[in-house]
Amino acid sequence: MTSTTVAPKTAAELETDAANRRHILLIFAGLMVTMLLASLDQTIFSTALPTIVGDLHGVDQQLWVTTSYILASTIMLPVYGKLGDLIGRKGLFIGAIAIFIAGSIVGGLATDMTTLIIGRAVQGLGGGGLMLLSQAIIADVVPARQRGRYMGVMGGVFALSSVAGPLLGGYFTDGPGWRWGLWMNVPLGILAIASAIFFLRLPKNTKGVPTIDFAGMGLLALASTGVVLITVWGGTTYKWDSLTIMALIAATVIAAVLFVLVERKAAEPIMPLHLFRQANFNLTTAAGLIIGVAMFGALGYLPTFLQMVTGVDATQAGLLLIPLMAGLLVTSVASGQFVSKTGRYKFLPIIGTAITAVALGLLSTMSPTMPVWQICAYLAIMGIGLGMAMQILILIVQNTFANSEVGTATASNNYFRQIGASIGSAVVGSVFVANLQHLLAVRLSSAGSAASGGATNSFTPEVVKALPSAVRQIIVGAYSDALTPVFLYMVPLMLIATVLLFFVKEKALATTIEHEVVTAA
C-alpha cells in the first residue's frame, strides 16, 4: 500500500503536475483530436481513390496518393523526434498541425493528379509530427506503468480512423465530393491548434541552443526516398536491371552508409546509433517494420477490392471495414488496461502478430463469389491481431530508454514502421497496378473489347457497373486476381515478426517520470 501511494508523488517534479488527473485528461483530449486528424488522412482516400483517379484520369498514378503522404511523414519522424527532445514539443506540435492544414488546402484545390500528390506530400510533412509528438507528449506526463491505458486508447483512435476514414471518404465521394475529405482538416486543425495553445503545458528546453544534425537529416531523407522509389519503380516503370534502378540502389546505399558515418560523429545525432545496442529496440523495431508492410499494404487496397469486386459503393465499402475497427478497438484498449494493471506485456504482441498472419492468409482466399460476411469476419480477425501488437511495441521502446531520449527512440521506432508502410504501400500498389494493367490488357484484348488500353486508366466503380455484363465480369475478375495473391505473400513476414518477439525481454515498467535527473545530477 505504501509503495502505491508514494509513486504518484514523484511526478510532482514535473513543471506541470502530472498527478493532476484533470490536466492530463485535458492534454489527452487534445492529443486525441490531433491523432484522429493525422490517422484519418492515412485512410480517408482508400474508398475515394477509385473515383479520384477516374476523375483526374490517373489510375497509373494512384499509388502515389497514399505513398507520397507516407513517404513525407516517414522522413519527418526522426526530425520531429529529435527536435522535440532538444527544444521542446509544444511549438513543433503547433507547427506540424499548421503544415498539415496547408497541405490539405493544396490538395483540396487540385485539378490534376500532380497537384493532388504534392498536397498529400505537404500533408505528410506535418502529419508525421502529429502522430509522433502525440505519443511522445504522453510519455512527458504519464509514467510507463500507467501509460498502457492511454496508449491503448490511442490505438483505439487509430482503429476508429481505420474505418471512419474510409467511411467518410465514401460519404464525401457519394455526397458533396471527395475534396471534402481534405477541406474537413481545416476546422479540425484549427481546433487542434487551439487545444494545444490553451491546454498543453510541457517541460521546456533548459539545455541552451541545440546542435542540429542537418547532415544526418538530409542523408536520411535521401535514403528513405531512394528506398521507396526503388520499390515503386522497380519491375514496373523500369526493369530491375535498368540503369535508373541500379543508380537508385547505388545512391540509396551510399546515402545510408554516409548517414551512419555522420551519426557516429554528430554531437546530437538525429538517430543515435546507441539505440541499436538495445535488443528490445531492435526486436520491436523489426517487428514494427513488418507490421507496417502488412498493414498498409493490405488496408490501402481493400476498399478498392470491395468496390470493384463486390459491387458496393464507396460508403458501403467503408461500412464493411467496421469489423476490423471493432476488433482493433477492443483488443487495443483491453490490452492497454491489462498492461497498466499487471505490468505484463510480452505475450500480447506475440499473439497479435500470429493472429494477423492467420488473417492475411484468410484474406488471400477472397474471390468475387465469396459472401461479404465472410470477408468481414476475416477483417475482424486482422483487427484483433493488430490491436494486441501495435501500441504495446511503442510502450516497450519507451520503457527501454530514459525520458530525455523518449522522443528520439519513439521516432526511430516509428520511422522503421513507416518505412515498412511505405514499402508495403509501394510494393503492393506496384504489384497490384502492374498485375491489373496486364490482366486487363490481355483479357479485354482477348474478348475483343474496346475498353482497353488508355481507357482502363479512367475506370471507376460507376463506369464498371454500366459496362455490359461480359466486360464487367472480366474487369471484376482482373481486380480480384491482381490483388488477393499479395496477401498470401505477407504471411511469412508476419510469422517472422512473431518469432522475433519471442526474444523480447520483459523489463519492469517504470512508475515515475525522470525529467530532471540529468540536471539535478
Number of C-alpha atoms within 10 A of each C-alpha: 5 6 7 9 9 10 13 17 13 16 22 14 15 17 14 17 17 22 16 13 10 10 17 19 13 15 22 21 15 21 25 19 19 26 25 23 25 25 22 25 27 24 25 27 27 26 33 31 27 26 25 24 22 20 17 16 19 19 24 17 16 21 24 22 23 26 28 25 25 30 28 24 28 30 24 23 31 30 25 26 30 27 20 27 20 23 18 20 28 19 12 19 27 22 16 26 28 20 18 29 26 20 25 29 21 20 26 20 14 17 11 15 21 16 15 24 24 19 26 33 27 24 31 32 25 29 34 32 32 29 25 26 27 23 24 23 24 18 23 23 27 20 22 26 20 20 23 29 21 22 25 30 22 25 27 26 24 26 27 20 24 27 24 23 28 33 28 25 31 29 22 20 24 15 11 10 15 23 20 17 25 23 17 15 22 19 11 17 24 15 15 23 21 14 19 21 15 11 16 21 18 18 17 14 14 12 9 8 9 14 12 17 19 13 16 25 19 14 20 24 21 19 23 22 20 22 20 24 20 22 22 25 17 21 16 14 11 14 13 15 11 11 11 15 21 15 14 18 17 13 16 22 16 14 21 20 13 16 23 18 12 17 19 14 10 18 13 17 23 27 26 19 11 8 19 14 9 12 14 23 25 17 21 27 24 20 30 27 25 27 27 24 25 27 21 25 24 22 17 26 20 21 31 25 24 24 22 28 22 18 17 17 20 29 22 18 27 28 17 22 26 22 22 26 25 21 23 32 25 19 23 33 23 18 25 28 20 17 23 19 13 10 19 16 24 20 14 22 26 22 17 23 31 21 22 29 27 18 23 26 21 21 24 19 13 22 18 18 8 11 11 13 11 13 19 18 19 20 27 21 23 28 30 26 27 28 33 32 30 25 25 24 25 22 24 23 22 26 22 20 17 15 21 17 20 24 33 30 29 28 31 26 26 25 26 21 24 28 25 27 28 33 28 28 30 29 22 28 27 23 21 22 21 17 18 21 22 14 19 23 19 14 18 20 14 9 12 11 12 10 16 16 12 13 12 20 19 19 22 20 18 15 12 18 16 10 13 9 11 10 20 17 16 15 24 22 19 23 25 22 19 22 24 22 17 22 21 19 15 23 21 13 18 24 19 16 24 22 15 17 22 13 13 18 12 13 14 14 23 17 17 19 23 17 18 15 12 8 8 6 5
